[in-house]
Amino acid sequence: MKTQATIPILLEANANPYIKNKEGESPVDIAERLKFTKILELMKKSP
């Protein structure tokens, strides 16, 4: 999955996985809702 490979790059660039979009969801929220467990683990490990 290309998206999964992109997550570490974004996190290393200090992307914040907790910022909400206009619907009030963060990337972490979306990963939880869609059950993307590996992506969710990567995001939750970030500082």
N, C-alpha and C positions, 0 to 999 in steps of 0.2 A: 504494500500500500504506500503510494507516494506521500500521502498526507502524514502518515506515521513517521516517515523519515524526515519530514520538514519540522516536526515539533521540536526536536532537540536544537535545531538551528535557531528557531525563533526564541526558545528559552535562553540559549547562550547569548542572544542579542538583547536580553532583558525584556522580552515581551511578557506582559502581565496576563496570565490566564484567568484572572479574576475580574477584569474590567467587563462591565455589562454592555450589551448592545441595546438598541432602541426598544427591543422587546423585553429587556430586563434580564437577559440570560448572559452568562459568561461562557467562555470556552469550556470551563470545568463543568458548568451546569449542562451544557449540550452533550459533552462526552458522557456524563452520568445518564442523561435521558436516553441516549442512543446506545448505551452499554458498550462504549469503546473503552474497555478496561485497561488495555495497554497504554493507550494515549492518556487516559485519566491518571494512571500511575506516574507517567512521566511528568505531567503537569503538576501533580501534587508534591512531587519531590523537589520542584524548583523553589528557590528562595522567595 
